[in-house]
Amino acid sequence: MAQPYDRSFNFSAGPCTLPVEVLEEVRDDLLNYKGAGMGVMEMSHRDKAYIGIHAEAQASLRALMGIPDNYKILFVQGGATLQNTMVPMNLLGNGIADYVVTGAWGKKSHKMASLVGSVKKVYDGADNNFSEQPDLNSLSYSDGAAYIHVTSNETIHGTEFFEDPSALPAPVVCDMSSDILSRPVDVSKYALIYAGAQKNMGPAGLTVVIIRDDMLERTPENLHPMLDYRLTAENDSMLNTPPCWGIYVAGLVYKWLLKNGGLTWINGVNKAKAAAIYGAIDRSGGFYTGHAKADCRSIMNITFRLPSDEITELFVKESKAARFDGLKGHRDVGGCRASVYNAFPLEGCEALAEFMDEFARRNG
Ligand code: PMP
């Protein structure tokens, strides 16, 4: 199926496909941003034009997610991975933090935080090979925990929770790297949300942190400034040169979402996209088997296996030839993974489902 600019259907887990409309706007403004005489990549971050881009990106994200006034939006670097360290450095103090380990990313968050201070795993899904999401209200948490860390979407295993945590006994910190902006969330249920930009927001190199004001009071004195949320907030994410380019592109992606109907709109699209592919898994009579349990199937990362390694290899090879790119699963889970982030088109999911039906008929 022909795609604009002869592009493939890109199922990469991130960095990943971006909205064509946004890329076209970026292309048009690449050499001279709205008459500024230079492109955004070349502009001083103290330039008035850039300051406007920075503020507008924050305002658009605030509108899109309904971020309350008592939260700051920070633009930082170091990926979501650095947040695994910054979160405990800023929020933990001498206390203990609880980690809900639902997959490879939660596991990594826990491990990195353990290098900073006291942490406890209050759930570990390793026994079910990370195919489930627990009921967060049924876990037992540490008395007076400094915070509870959760991962809303486990990118590698393809599980996701859809209800915002509520009535938990400590502030909730959420790694939303792979499902932020894919559906509406109630930000007020979280003390801190972080996400790398390179899935639903823009290019790699930008990380977004949404932090409730009272959390900023926890930052200890004498942290390195670049690791300090409070200083970052006080300086409006301009302690040093911010990732200007990423912020600019993310700002355009936020506007693209707002223009089309916001998170309720994209959630409807994402559900239809995921349903198309899960449909092909479910009607295959066991040829494809999904990794995630039905109630926590991710709408962003769809993980499935085929009957053997040989058939999996053939599937990846033939799908690539048919212009479906990036379907090979992560080595931790095996099989295949279709990542269908916000900008991935519904037609691509329908086309893949058809390809899967046909492949199963030939090889089943
Ligand atoms: N958390 C999740 C849920 C992720 O999917 C990823 C990246 N795939 C990370 C953290 C790490 O992000 P980064 O590469 O931006 O450090």
Boltz pocket constraint, residues with backbone or C-beta under 6 A from the ligand:
constraints:
  - pocket:
      binder: B
      contacts: [[A, 13], [A, 14], [A, 78], [A, 79], [A, 80], [A, 81], [A, 82], [A, 105], [A, 151], [A, 153], [A, 154], [A, 155], [A, 156], [A, 175], [A, 176], [A, 177], [A, 178], [A, 196], [A, 197]]
      max_distance: 6.0
